[in-house]
């Protein structure tokens, strides 16, 4: 439950990593970017955040899958009952654009399923977290010094998906692009709803929009990696949503041999 020390550690790690990111974010007008072997962008903030998170999580004794760590062979990983899945800076493109819509993502997975997740938004100081065993997700807003204003797992911070009968379906879409499959999904929904509204957000905040009832569905018909989605999956499921893989019609699984996700849908 909420008293698990590893959960507290993950939350502290996410907040401290967010502070490390902000130091670099606020230090200059332009962000230095290098390109990784897969052509994705890398900044000093990704690396600084990763170092902070690893320093916290190593004391839990639970192995770590992080975007910025060297990946462990699946022959070893498949024996892990539990593992952390980490994206030290999700939304690097948003970070480079300086639009504030980037996050720190930390999830704990057990036997392929996310059981706890934390997403920290350094610029807005919003902290999202969820425990699937509790069946509850929360959003706390930290003060300017990044201190929690009150105790964690406070009932007043609980978030829930929208429960209203919908005439308008609010669909989460990417700021970067809307591909043909996403457009086809939206067109199919037009037969069931009077109005479709597109809600745009960067990074893992897309999951948070649905979890806190500010959007109704998040179709993801574009490539993502496990570290992009694990924390969001945990928070969404804790809030009472489903994160369904398109290829299996089953909940999205983690610590797979291939860390690339199938397409998926976040919905009630």
Buried (B, 14 or more C-beta within 10 A) or exposed (E): EBEBEBBEBBBBBBBBBBBBBBEBBEEEEEBEBEEEEEEEBBBBBBBBBBEBBBEBBEEBEBBBBBBBBEEBEEEEBEEBEBBBBBBBBBBBBBBBBBEBBBBBBBBBBBEBBBBBBBBBBBBEBBBBBBBBEBEBBBBBEBEEEBEBEEEBBEEEBBBEBBEEEBEEBBBBBBBEEBEEBBEEBBEEBEEEBEEBEEBBBBBBBBBBBBBBBBBBBBBBBBEBBBBBBBBBBBBBBBBBBBBBBBEEEEBBBBBBEEBEBBBBBBBE
